[in-house]
Amino acid sequence: MGIHFHGTSLIRENREHLYPRNIPAIRYTMYMQALFGSTMKSRQASLSSAPGTVIFIHWLVGMIFIFYLASFVLLLREVVRPGVLWFLRNLNDQNFHPIHEVCLLSTGGIQI
């Protein structure tokens, strides 16, 4: 989508959908190169030689990160006063049903 203004073209591309997908990939590439000396060619070679192992390792690292993040949030809830973390849902709340909320959000609010 382009915007033209009196003969000069002010090009405005629709890049909102590119940001959430490309920035984590670029960040991942930079971190892998900085931390482990890995290049894109070596990552592609390892993915083509053992795709199951690479996918499992990435899944495992992601799950460990989520576990430690949730543990940190629970620790913060014990330390800070109530109401400080109002923007994070309380997992100990009896009315909190994350699976139900995901189903509602993914179906556009249609009751299942």
C-alpha positions as CSV (number, residue, x, y, z in Angstrom):
1,M,0.0,0.0,0.0
2,G,1.5,3.3,-1.0
3,I,0.6,6.9,-0.3
4,H,1.2,9.5,-3.0
5,F,1.1,13.2,-2.1
6,H,1.3,15.8,-5.0
7,G,3.6,13.8,-7.2
8,T,6.0,12.7,-4.5
9,S,5.6,9.3,-3.2
10,L,5.6,8.8,0.5
11,I,5.9,5.1,0.5
12,R,4.2,3.6,3.5
13,E,4.5,-0.2,3.5
14,N,2.2,-2.3,5.7
15,R,5.0,-3.6,7.9
16,E,3.0,-4.2,11.1
17,H,2.8,-7.9,10.3
18,L,6.5,-8.2,9.7
19,Y,7.7,-6.9,13.1
20,P,6.4,-9.7,15.4
21,R,7.7,-12.4,13.1
22,N,11.1,-11.0,12.0
23,I,12.5,-9.4,15.1
24,P,12.6,-12.6,17.3
25,A,14.2,-14.4,14.4
26,I,16.9,-11.7,14.0
27,R,17.4,-11.6,17.8
28,Y,17.7,-15.4,17.9
29,T,20.3,-15.4,15.1
30,M,22.3,-12.7,16.9
31,Y,22.2,-14.5,20.2
32,M,23.2,-17.8,18.8
33,Q,26.1,-16.3,17.0
34,A,27.2,-14.3,20.0
35,L,26.8,-17.0,22.6
36,F,27.7,-20.1,20.7
37,G,29.6,-18.9,17.6
38,S,26.9,-20.5,15.5
39,T,26.1,-19.1,12.0
40,M,23.0,-19.5,9.9
41,K,24.6,-22.1,7.7
42,S,25.6,-24.2,10.7
43,R,22.1,-23.9,12.1
44,Q,20.5,-25.0,8.8
45,A,22.9,-27.9,8.6
46,S,22.0,-29.1,12.1
47,L,18.3,-28.7,11.3
48,S,18.6,-30.7,8.1
49,S,20.7,-33.4,9.7
50,A,18.6,-33.9,12.9
51,P,15.3,-31.9,12.7
52,G,13.6,-33.8,15.6
53,T,16.5,-33.2,18.0
54,V,16.7,-29.5,17.1
55,I,13.0,-28.9,17.5
56,F,12.9,-30.8,20.8
57,I,15.9,-28.8,22.2
58,H,14.2,-25.5,21.2
59,W,10.9,-26.6,22.7
60,L,12.7,-27.8,25.9
61,V,14.6,-24.5,26.3
62,G,11.4,-22.6,25.8
63,M,9.5,-24.6,28.4
64,I,12.4,-24.2,30.9
65,F,12.2,-20.4,30.3
66,I,8.5,-20.4,30.8
67,F,8.8,-22.4,34.0
68,Y,11.5,-20.0,35.5
69,L,9.4,-17.0,34.4
70,A,6.3,-18.4,36.2
71,S,8.4,-19.3,39.2
72,F,9.8,-15.7,39.3
73,V,6.3,-14.2,39.1
74,L,5.1,-16.5,42.0
75,L,8.1,-15.4,44.0
76,L,7.3,-11.7,43.2
77,R,3.7,-12.2,44.3
78,E,4.9,-13.4,47.8
79,V,7.4,-10.5,48.2
80,V,5.5,-7.4,46.9
81,R,2.3,-6.1,48.4
82,P,-1.1,-7.1,46.9
83,G,-2.1,-5.1,43.9
84,V,1.3,-4.3,42.6
85,L,1.2,-7.0,39.9
86,W,-2.4,-6.2,39.0
87,F,-1.6,-6.6,35.2
88,L,-0.6,-10.3,35.7
89,R,-3.3,-12.9,36.3
90,N,-3.2,-14.7,39.6
91,L,-2.8,-18.4,39.0
92,N,-4.2,-19.2,42.5
93,D,-7.5,-17.5,41.7
94,Q,-10.5,-19.9,41.7
95,N,-12.1,-18.0,38.8
96,F,-9.1,-18.1,36.5
97,H,-9.6,-20.6,33.7
98,P,-6.8,-20.1,31.1
99,I,-7.8,-22.9,28.8
100,H,-11.4,-21.6,28.6
101,E,-10.1,-18.1,27.9
102,V,-7.8,-19.3,25.1
103,C,-10.7,-21.1,23.6
104,L,-12.9,-18.0,23.8
105,L,-10.2,-15.7,22.3
106,S,-9.4,-18.1,19.5
107,T,-13.0,-18.5,18.4
108,G,-13.8,-14.8,18.5
109,G,-15.9,-14.9,21.7
110,I,-18.2,-17.8,20.6
111,Q,-19.2,-19.8,23.6
112,I,-18.1,-23.4,23.3
